[in-house]
Amino acid sequence: MGVGGIRDVITSSAMEYAQGKVMNDVGTAMLSKSLDLQESQGAQLTKMMEMSVNPAVGGNFDMSV
């Protein structure tokens, strides 16, 4: 293998590494968004369940001066 062949292998390996890094970064970003969505849905579910157990709590606010 000549110098040109080695250069091609190195170039090819660098491109594959960069593509792999981009795919990894995209996957990490998607997982982060998915986690944010799950946390939001969990909070909404918790609030809904609390309201079903005690529907009157927090629903009215009486204040006298």
C-alpha positions in Angstrom: 0.0 0.0 0.0 1.4 3.3 -1.0 1.2 6.7 0.6 -1.9 7.5 -1.3 -3.6 4.4 -0.1 -2.8 5.1 3.5 -4.0 8.7 3.1 -7.3 7.4 1.7 -7.7 5.0 4.6 -7.1 7.8 7.1 -9.5 10.1 5.4 -12.2 7.4 5.2 -11.7 6.6 8.9 -11.9 10.2 9.9 -15.2 10.7 7.9 -16.7 7.5 9.5 -15.7 8.8 13.0 -17.3 12.2 12.3 -20.5 10.6 11.0 -20.6 8.3 14.0 -20.1 11.3 16.4 -23.0 13.2 14.7 -25.3 10.2 15.0 -24.3 9.8 18.6 -25.0 13.5 19.3 -28.4 13.3 17.5 -29.3 10.2 19.5 -28.4 11.9 22.8 -30.4 15.0 21.9 -33.5 12.8 21.1 -33.2 10.9 24.3 -32.9 14.2 26.2 -36.1 15.5 24.5 -37.8 12.2 25.3 -36.8 12.4 29.0 -38.2 16.0 29.2 -41.5 14.8 27.7 -41.7 11.9 30.1 -41.1 14.2 33.1 -43.8 16.6 31.9 -46.3 13.8 31.4 -45.5 12.4 34.8 -46.1 15.7 36.5 -49.4 16.1 34.7 -50.4 12.6 35.6 -49.5 13.2 39.3 -51.6 16.4 39.3 -54.5 14.6 37.7 -54.4 11.8 40.2 -54.2 14.2 43.1 -57.3 16.1 41.8 -59.2 12.9 41.4 -58.6 11.9 45.1 -59.2 15.4 46.6 -61.1 17.4 43.9 -62.1 20.2 46.3 -58.5 20.9 47.6 -57.1 24.0 45.9 -60.2 24.5 43.8 -61.6 27.4 45.8 -60.0 30.3 47.6 -62.0 32.1 50.2 -60.6 35.3 51.7 -62.2 37.8 54.0 -60.8 41.1 55.0 
